């Protein structure tokens, strides 16, 4: 007989899974988690390949669900910065085990990661033995 204490209710995921399963959502949350705050163009540069419309839509969705905060400054030219809310920070922390699992499972392609990743904690940035010619 299967023991009941090993089961977990997945119902709480129903609302958030739709949001975080969007193509760029987990990456955006992770990026914002590694920076205190970022501007739109900085996010665009980091998420290479995302369209401005897709990023705008995703930022609105994550803001609506309470994961990110948008702060506007009354300056000329106008300035807007994005940061994680407390819920967003907690989600970012919860994502770390998933990233570590994916890193092991997919045997991270270091050429791709070397070319695009700007994180100093990235596995492709760890010291590797240099090839001698």
C-alpha positions as CSV (number, residue, x, y, z in Angstrom):
1,X,0.0,0.0,0.0
2,X,1.3,3.5,-1.0
3,X,1.9,5.8,1.9
4,X,-0.1,9.1,1.8
5,X,2.7,11.3,3.3
6,X,4.7,11.1,0.0
7,X,2.0,12.8,-2.0
8,X,1.9,16.5,-2.7
9,X,-1.0,18.5,-3.8
10,X,-0.3,20.2,-7.2
11,X,-3.3,22.5,-7.1
12,X,-1.4,25.6,-6.0
13,X,0.6,25.3,-9.3
14,X,-2.5,25.9,-11.5
15,X,-2.3,29.6,-11.5
16,X,1.4,30.2,-11.6
17,X,2.4,27.4,-14.0
18,X,0.7,29.2,-16.9
19,X,2.8,32.3,-16.3
20,X,6.2,30.7,-15.6
21,X,5.8,28.2,-18.5
22,X,5.9,31.0,-21.0
23,X,9.0,30.9,-23.2
24,X,11.1,33.6,-21.6
25,X,9.6,33.8,-18.1
26,X,12.0,31.7,-16.1
27,X,15.0,33.2,-17.8
28,X,13.7,36.7,-17.1
29,X,13.0,35.9,-13.5
30,X,16.5,34.5,-13.2
31,X,18.1,37.5,-14.8
32,X,16.2,39.9,-12.6
33,X,17.3,37.8,-9.6
34,X,20.9,38.3,-10.5
35,X,20.5,42.1,-10.7
36,X,18.8,44.4,-8.3
37,X,17.0,46.2,-11.1
38,X,17.2,46.4,-14.8
39,X,15.9,48.7,-17.6
40,X,14.0,47.4,-20.6
41,X,17.0,47.6,-23.1
42,X,19.3,45.9,-20.6
43,X,16.8,43.0,-20.4
44,X,16.5,43.0,-24.2
45,X,20.3,42.7,-24.5
46,X,20.5,39.9,-22.0
47,X,17.6,37.9,-23.4
48,X,19.1,37.7,-26.9
49,X,16.4,36.8,-29.4
50,X,13.3,38.1,-27.6
51,X,11.2,40.6,-29.5
52,X,10.3,43.9,-27.9
53,X,6.6,43.0,-28.0
54,X,7.2,39.6,-26.4
55,X,9.2,41.2,-23.7
56,X,6.6,43.9,-23.1
57,X,3.8,41.3,-22.9
58,X,5.9,39.1,-20.5
59,X,6.7,42.0,-18.2
60,X,3.1,43.0,-18.1
61,X,2.1,39.4,-17.2
62,X,4.7,39.0,-14.5
63,X,3.7,42.3,-13.1
64,X,0.1,41.3,-13.1
65,X,0.9,38.1,-11.2
66,X,2.9,40.0,-8.6
67,X,6.4,38.6,-9.5
68,X,8.0,41.8,-10.7
69,X,7.8,45.5,-9.9
70,X,7.9,48.3,-12.4
71,X,9.2,51.7,-11.3
72,X,8.8,54.8,-13.4
73,X,10.9,57.9,-12.9
74,X,9.7,61.4,-13.8
75,X,12.8,62.3,-15.8
76,X,13.6,63.4,-19.3
77,X,14.1,61.1,-21.1
78,X,11.7,58.8,-19.1
79,X,13.3,55.9,-17.2
80,X,11.6,52.7,-16.2
81,X,13.3,49.9,-14.1
82,X,12.1,46.4,-13.3
83,X,12.9,44.4,-10.2
84,X,11.6,41.3,-8.5
85,X,9.0,41.5,-5.8
86,X,9.4,39.3,-2.7
87,X,7.3,36.6,-4.4
88,X,9.6,36.9,-7.4
89,X,12.7,36.6,-5.3
90,X,11.3,33.5,-3.7
91,X,10.4,32.0,-7.1
92,X,13.9,32.8,-8.3
93,X,15.4,30.9,-5.3
94,X,13.0,28.0,-6.0
95,X,14.2,27.9,-9.7
96,X,17.8,27.3,-8.7
97,X,17.4,23.5,-8.1
98,X,15.7,23.2,-11.5
99,X,18.6,25.0,-13.2
100,X,21.1,22.8,-11.4
101,X,19.2,19.7,-12.5
102,X,18.9,20.8,-16.1
103,X,22.7,21.6,-16.1
104,X,23.5,18.0,-15.1
105,X,20.8,16.4,-17.3
106,X,21.6,18.2,-20.5
107,X,25.3,18.2,-20.1
108,X,25.4,21.9,-20.7
109,X,26.7,22.9,-24.1
110,X,29.5,25.2,-23.1
111,X,30.1,26.7,-26.6
112,X,26.5,28.1,-26.6
113,X,26.7,29.1,-23.0
114,X,30.1,30.8,-23.4
115,X,28.8,32.8,-26.3
116,X,25.6,34.1,-24.6
117,X,25.8,33.8,-20.9
118,X,26.9,36.8,-18.9
119,X,26.7,35.2,-15.5
120,X,29.9,34.7,-13.6
121,X,28.4,31.7,-11.8
122,X,27.7,30.0,-15.1
123,X,29.2,26.5,-15.4
124,X,30.8,27.5,-18.7
125,X,32.7,30.3,-16.8
126,X,34.1,27.9,-14.2
127,X,37.8,27.2,-14.5
128,X,38.4,24.5,-17.1
129,X,41.7,23.0,-18.0
130,X,43.1,24.9,-20.9
131,X,44.0,23.1,-24.1
132,X,47.7,23.4,-24.9
133,X,48.7,23.6,-28.5
